[in-house]
Amino acid sequence: MKSVADFRRALDDKSIDALVIAAPDHWHAPAAILAMSAGKHVYLEKPCGTTRAKASCSSMRSASTAVSCRWEPSSARLRALSRS
């Protein structure tokens, strides 16, 4: 897993298959559209977009919108699996 200050650097990196977009709401759709246009899969925090047109970006490639369930038992299990 990599972390970058400017996600645009990750768009050209062939070793990166997917991006987690955790940004202010107004950046969700533009960042997701750029990432999917670069062929990346996207995990996006809710909301996908601030307008209906921006929200339709999820049809471009594989996208998933997140709802935080940090303390759910299934989330704890996923965290444990990801650390192993």
C-alpha positions as CSV (number, residue, x, y, z in Angstrom):
1,M,0.0,0.0,0.0
2,K,1.3,3.5,-0.9
3,S,0.3,6.9,0.3
4,V,0.8,10.0,-1.9
5,A,0.2,13.7,-1.1
6,D,-0.9,14.4,-4.7
7,F,-3.1,11.6,-6.1
8,R,-2.2,12.6,-9.7
9,R,1.2,10.9,-9.2
10,A,-0.6,7.6,-8.6
11,L,-2.5,7.9,-11.9
12,D,0.6,7.1,-14.0
13,D,2.0,4.5,-11.6
14,K,1.4,1.1,-13.3
15,S,2.0,-0.7,-10.0
16,I,-1.2,0.9,-8.5
17,D,-4.5,-0.9,-9.5
18,A,-6.8,1.0,-7.2
19,L,-7.2,4.3,-5.3
20,V,-9.0,5.1,-2.1
21,I,-10.4,8.6,-2.4
22,A,-10.8,10.3,1.0
23,A,-11.2,14.0,0.2
24,P,-13.6,16.8,0.7
25,D,-17.0,16.1,-0.9
26,H,-16.5,18.4,-3.8
27,W,-13.4,16.5,-4.8
28,H,-14.9,13.0,-4.8
29,A,-16.3,13.0,-8.3
30,P,-13.4,14.8,-10.1
31,A,-10.8,12.6,-8.4
32,A,-12.9,9.4,-9.2
33,I,-13.3,10.4,-12.8
34,L,-9.6,11.1,-13.2
35,A,-8.7,7.8,-11.5
36,M,-11.1,5.7,-13.5
37,S,-10.1,7.4,-16.8
38,A,-6.5,6.3,-15.9
39,G,-7.8,2.7,-15.6
40,K,-7.8,2.5,-11.8
41,H,-10.4,0.9,-9.6
42,V,-11.9,3.4,-7.1
43,Y,-13.0,3.1,-3.4
44,L,-14.8,6.3,-2.8
45,E,-16.2,7.9,0.4
46,K,-19.8,8.9,0.4
47,P,-21.2,10.9,-1.4
48,C,-20.0,10.0,-4.9
49,G,-20.8,13.4,-6.2
50,T,-22.5,16.6,-5.2
51,T,-24.8,16.6,-8.3
52,R,-26.5,13.8,-10.2
53,A,-24.2,14.3,-13.2
54,K,-21.1,13.9,-11.0
55,A,-22.6,10.9,-9.2
56,S,-22.9,9.1,-12.5
57,C,-19.1,8.7,-12.6
58,S,-19.4,5.3,-11.0
59,S,-20.6,3.8,-14.3
60,M,-17.2,4.4,-15.9
61,R,-15.2,1.5,-14.3
62,S,-15.3,-0.4,-11.0
63,A,-16.3,2.0,-8.2
64,S,-17.4,1.4,-4.7
65,T,-18.9,4.0,-2.4
66,A,-18.0,3.7,1.3
67,V,-20.1,4.2,4.4
68,S,-18.0,4.1,7.6
69,C,-18.8,1.1,9.8
70,R,-15.5,1.2,11.7
71,W,-16.9,-0.5,14.8
72,E,-18.9,-3.2,13.1
73,P,-17.7,-6.8,13.9
74,S,-17.2,-7.4,10.2
75,S,-15.0,-4.3,9.9
76,A,-12.8,-5.5,12.8
77,R,-12.4,-8.9,11.0
78,L,-11.4,-7.2,7.8
79,R,-8.9,-5.0,9.6
80,A,-7.4,-8.1,11.2
81,L,-7.2,-9.9,7.9
82,S,-5.5,-6.9,6.2
83,R,-2.9,-6.7,8.9
84,S,-1.9,-10.4,8.6
